[in-house]
Amino acid sequence: MTRAAVIGAGSWGTALADLLARNGVETILWAYEADVAEAINHRHENPTYFADRPLDARLRSTSDLGAAVCEADLVCAVTPSHVARGVLSAASAAIRPGTVLVSATKGIEPASWAFMHQVAEETVPHATFVALSGPSFAAEVHERQPTAVVAASHDREAATRAQELFASPRFRVYTQEDVIGVEVCGALKNVMAIAAGVLDGLGMGHNPRAALLTRGLAEISRLGQAMGADPHTFAGLAGMGDLILTCTGGLSRNRALGIELAKGVTLEEHRASVRTVAEGVNAAEGAIAIAAAHRVELPITEQVRRILFDGADPATCIHSLMERDLKAELWT
């Protein structure tokens, strides 16, 4: 029987582990907190990060990282980007060569500004990397609402294996090979969701949201293509699909942060009041650094960065975007 380990018992990691267990895959979920692992094993629930959502009784959990991954054929990493390197480094020796390593983290590592496939290459080089991404709120996956995502890898067999294990009648998985494009989309759509939350928090309407989605996608695509991504990726599930969901959905953490920022709450105040991580914060800073290296302009991302880290006034930042030099959208 195939064995899977999911690293990270936040809401998304718990939902994916539950999905695998429901698919009949022998699954163990690693939780940093021992009490979370105990609750999953004995009460079939994660009261800390996934409250009031019963989990498949076959799902097991442990707070022993090595024990979780040592016999797994597939390891799914769902940790926040800022701890991914430390957790994968700690797990590396116990992960067997050739193991399929699926990353469901949508972010950029602070300081190094590395994407998750780069972190994995440096920490678990003996595993085969797959990026799992697309429009998917954890709660709706658990509720078995129809969801479609992509599994991207340079190794077709690894992508297909991830597709087979995660796919269900309510969770459709497509495969593709554009790892960098999928990861750029996953990280930067969170930045755009913060911007969308700012618009909503300021009481703005449909026109500005449509402009944000369109120009935001152009910005994501511009950076991704400069890094070698396939242009088609940005019109797919990992691109436009996830951008629409995260910028408009009420369950989006990043959009919720943007709403608070528009109301005058600082980043530090927001972080002190919530347990969950808004990946768009690190991604905004990281994307600007990466874009500078590739000589790419990211005007929306830059304004989000200014709101987050410089205390810039959100309304003033919107005016700054609208008053930029006039340009052509397309011209042949």
C-alpha positions in Angstrom: 0.0 0.0 0.0 1.1 3.5 -0.8 2.0 5.6 2.3 1.9 9.4 2.5 3.1 11.9 5.0 1.8 15.4 5.3 4.1 17.9 7.0 2.2 20.7 8.7 -1.1 20.5 10.5 -2.5 23.9 9.7 -5.8 24.2 7.9 -4.5 23.4 4.4 -2.2 20.6 5.6 -5.0 19.0 7.6 -7.5 19.3 4.7 -5.0 17.6 2.3 -4.2 14.8 4.8 -7.9 14.2 5.3 -8.3 14.1 1.5 -5.6 11.5 1.1 -7.0 9.4 3.9 -10.5 9.5 2.4 -8.9 8.3 -0.9 -7.7 5.2 0.9 -4.0 6.3 1.2 -2.3 5.3 4.4 -1.6 8.8 5.7 0.2 10.3 8.7 0.1 14.0 9.5 3.0 15.7 11.3 1.9 18.3 13.7 4.4 20.6 15.5 2.1 20.6 18.6 1.8 17.3 20.4 -1.7 18.2 21.6 -2.9 18.7 18.0 -1.5 15.2 17.1 -3.3 13.7 20.1 -6.6 15.4 19.2 -6.4 14.1 15.6 -5.6 10.5 16.8 -8.2 10.3 19.5 -11.0 12.7 18.6 -10.5 12.8 14.8 -10.4 16.6 14.8 -7.9 19.5 14.8 -9.4 21.9 17.2 -6.5 24.5 16.9 -6.4 25.0 13.2 -9.4 23.2 11.7 -12.1 23.4 14.4 -15.5 21.8 14.1 -14.5 19.7 11.0 -14.4 16.0 11.6 -11.5 14.1 10.0 -11.3 10.7 8.5 -10.9 8.1 11.2 -8.1 6.4 9.3 -5.9 9.6 9.4 -3.0 9.3 12.0 -0.9 12.0 13.4 2.4 12.4 15.2 4.7 15.1 16.5 7.8 13.0 15.6 8.9 14.4 12.2 11.3 11.5 11.4 8.7 8.9 12.2 6.2 10.6 10.0 8.3 10.7 6.8 10.6 7.6 7.1 8.3 5.1 5.4 6.4 7.5 3.1 6.3 7.1 -0.7 4.9 10.6 -1.0 5.7 13.5 1.4 3.5 16.6 1.2 5.0 19.8 2.7 2.5 22.4 3.8 4.5 24.6 6.2 4.6 28.4 6.1 7.4 29.5 3.8 9.5 31.0 6.6 9.9 27.7 8.3 10.0 25.4 5.3 13.8 25.2 5.1 14.2 24.3 8.8 11.5 21.6 8.7 12.7 20.1 5.4 16.3 20.1 6.6 15.2 18.3 9.8 13.2 15.7 7.8 15.7 15.2 5.0 17.7 12.3 6.4 14.5 10.3 7.0 13.1 10.9 3.5 14.1 8.0 1.2 15.7 8.7 -2.2 13.2 9.0 -5.0 10.4 10.0 -2.7 7.8 12.3 -4.4 8.0 15.6 -2.4 4.8 17.6 -3.0 4.9 21.3 -1.9 1.5 22.9 -1.2 3.2 26.1 0.2 2.5 29.2 -1.8 5.2 31.6 -0.8 8.7 33.0 -1.0 11.3 32.3 1.7 12.3 35.5 3.6 15.9 36.8 3.2 16.9 34.3 0.6 13.9 35.1 -1.6 13.8 31.4 -2.7 10.7 29.7 -4.0 9.8 26.3 -2.5 11.3 24.2 -5.3 14.7 26.0 -4.7 14.4 25.4 -0.9 13.7 21.7 -1.6 16.6 21.4 -4.0 18.9 22.6 -1.3 17.4 20.6 1.6 16.0 17.4 0.1 17.9 17.0 -3.2 17.3 13.2 -3.3 13.5 13.7 -3.5 11.5 14.5 -6.7 9.7 17.9 -6.4 6.1 18.6 -7.3 4.3 21.9 -6.8 0.6 21.6 -5.9 -1.3 24.8 -6.5 -4.6 26.3 -7.7 -7.8 27.8 -6.4 -8.5 25.8 -3.3 -9.7 27.0 0.1 -9.1 24.3 2.8 -12.6 24.4 4.3 -14.3 23.9 0.9 -12.0 21.0 0.0 -13.0 19.4 3.3 -16.6 20.0 2.5 -16.1 18.1 -0.7 -16.9 21.1 -2.9 -15.7 20.6 -6.5 -12.1 21.8 -6.7 -9.5 21.8 -9.5 -5.7 22.2 -9.0 -2.5 21.5 -10.8 0.5 19.3 -9.9 3.6 20.7 -11.6 6.9 18.9 -11.9 9.9 18.5 -14.2 9.4 14.8 -13.7 6.2 13.6 -15.5 6.0 10.4 -13.5 6.1 12.3 -10.2 3.4 14.7 -11.3 1.2 11.8 -12.4 1.8 10.0 -9.1 0.7 13.1 -7.1 -2.3 13.4 -9.4 -3.4 9.8 -8.8 -3.1 10.0 -5.1 -4.8 13.3 -4.5 -7.5 13.1 -7.2 -11.1 12.2 -6.2 -14.5 12.7 -7.7 -14.6 16.2 -6.0 -10.9 17.1 -6.3 -9.6 17.2 -9.8 -5.9 17.4 -10.4 -4.2 18.4 -13.7 -0.5 17.9 -14.4 2.0 20.2 -16.1 5.7 20.9 -16.1 6.1 24.7 -15.4 7.2 24.6 -11.8 8.5 28.2 -11.7 5.4 29.6 -13.3 3.1 27.7 -10.9 5.2 28.9 -7.9 5.3 32.5 -9.0 1.5 32.5 -9.4 1.0 30.9 -6.0 3.2 33.5 -4.2 2.2 36.7 -6.0 -1.6 36.1 -6.1 -1.3 36.5 -2.3 0.1 40.0 -2.8 -2.7 40.8 -5.1 -5.2 39.5 -2.5 -3.8 42.0 0.0 -4.4 44.7 -2.5 -7.9 43.5 -3.2 -8.6 43.6 0.6 -7.4 47.2 0.7 -9.9 48.1 -2.1 -12.7 46.3 -0.2 -11.7 47.9 3.1 -11.8 51.4 1.5 -15.3 50.6 0.2 -14.4 50.6 -3.4 -16.5 48.9 -6.1 -16.3 46.5 -9.0 -14.3 48.7 -11.4 -11.2 48.9 -9.3 -11.4 45.2 -8.5 -11.6 44.3 -12.2 -8.6 46.6 -12.9 -6.6 45.0 -10.1 -7.3 41.4 -11.2 -6.3 42.2 -14.8 -3.2 44.3 -14.1 -2.3 42.1 -11.2 -2.2 39.1 -13.6 -0.1 41.1 -16.1 2.3 41.8 -13.3 2.6 38.2 -12.2 3.0 37.1 -15.8 5.7 39.7 -16.4 7.8 38.4 -13.5 7.2 34.8 -14.2 8.2 35.0 -17.9 11.3 36.9 -17.0 12.2 33.9 -14.8 11.5 31.5 -17.7 7.9 30.5 -17.0 5.5 29.3 -19.7 3.1 32.2 -20.6 0.1 29.7 -20.7 0.4 29.0 -17.0 -0.9 32.4 -16.1 -4.2 31.8 -17.8 -4.7 28.5 -16.0 -5.7 27.3 -12.5 -2.5 28.3 -10.8 -2.7 31.7 -12.4 -6.0 33.3 -13.1 -7.9 30.7 -11.2 -6.2 31.1 -7.9 -6.0 34.9 -8.4 -9.8 35.2 -8.7 -10.4 33.0 -5.7 -7.9 34.7 -3.4 -8.9 38.2 -4.4 -12.6 37.7 -4.1 -13.2 34.9 -1.6 -14.2 35.6 2.0 -11.9 32.8 3.3 -8.8 34.5 2.0 -6.3 35.3 4.8 -4.4 37.8 2.6 -7.6 39.6 1.6 -8.6 39.8 5.2 -5.2 41.4 6.0 -5.7 44.0 3.3 -9.1 44.9 4.7 -7.6 45.5 8.1 -4.7 47.6 6.6 -7.3 49.8 4.9 -8.9 50.4 8.3 -5.7 51.6 9.8 -4.5 48.4 11.5 -0.7 47.9 11.2 0.9 44.7 10.1 2.3 44.2 13.6 -1.1 44.6 15.2 -2.6 42.2 12.7 0.1 39.6 13.3 -0.5 39.8 17.1 -4.2 39.1 16.7 -4.1 36.0 14.4 -2.5 32.6 14.5 -2.5 32.0 10.7 0.1 33.3 8.2 -0.6 35.7 5.4 2.0 34.5 2.8 1.5 37.7 0.8 3.5 39.7 3.4 6.9 38.0 2.7 6.0 37.6 -1.0 5.6 41.3 -1.5 9.0 42.0 -0.2 10.6 39.0 -1.9 9.0 39.7 -5.3 10.3 43.3 -5.3 13.9 42.0 -4.7 13.5 39.3 -7.4 12.0 41.7 -9.9 14.9 44.1 -9.4 17.3 41.3 -10.3 15.3 40.7 -13.5 14.7 44.4 -14.2 11.0 43.9 -14.1 8.5 46.5 -12.8 5.9 45.4 -10.3 3.9 48.6 -9.5 1.0 47.0 -7.6 3.4 44.8 -5.6 5.5 47.8 -4.7 2.5 49.7 -3.4 1.5 46.7 -1.3 5.0 46.6 0.1 4.9 50.2 1.0 1.6 49.8 2.9 3.0 46.8 4.8 6.4 47.9 5.7 6.6 51.7 5.2 3.2 52.6 6.7 2.1 54.2 3.5 -1.5 55.4 3.3 -3.6 52.9 1.2 -5.7 55.5 -0.5 -2.6 57.5 -1.5 -1.0 54.3 -2.9 -4.0 53.7 -5.1 -3.8 57.3 -6.4 -0.1 56.7 -7.1 -1.0 53.7 -9.3 -3.6 55.6 -11.2 -1.3 58.6 -11.8 1.5 56.6 -13.3 2.7 57.6 -16.8 0.2 56.5 -19.5 1.2 53.4 -21.4 -0.2 51.1 -24.1 -1.7 47.8 -23.0 -1.0 46.1 -26.3 0.6 47.4 -29.5 1.8 45.6 -32.5 
